[in-house]
Amino acid sequence: MTTDFSHVRPGDNGYVSGGLRDFFLYRDLGVAAATHGKVIAHLVKANIAPERGTGWHRHEAEFQIVIMLKGWARFMYEDQETLVSAGDCVHQRPGIRHYLFDYSPDMEYLEIVSPADFRTVDVEPVCDIPEPTPWVEESTS
């Protein structure tokens, strides 16, 4: 099966809830439809301050990258704490156990995964998780 041409502009669709995590918002970039499910690409941004994070999990996927566009996020990849900041690109090897536990209020990243209908599987904890950084309300005075 071939893939189709796709061009999604910022005004074509907005961020919506209902994705993998309820504390994030997602913007579909049309890639899953254009590739007939071979690849998904979406923008993900913070919506609610971190409390529990994603929990320990792994993805049943052949390929996954995260490119941080704004802000930062802190992950545990196996037992290694990793700060991912704006401009960073992370390739998550298939099956790596990880936990996103902290992120800035302005966090936004591009995620590309193959296949588009990848599964997320909860796993046993690998190690303790540090506390998230509390969000500070901006003063308007």
Secondary structure, 3 states (H helix, E strand, C coil): CCCCCCCCCCCCCCCECCCCCCCEEEEECCHHHHCCCCCEEEEEEECCCCCCCCCCEEEECCEEEEEEEECEEEEEECCEEEEEECCCEEECCCCCCEEEEEECCCCEEEEEEECCCCEEEECCCCCCCCCCCCCCCCCCC
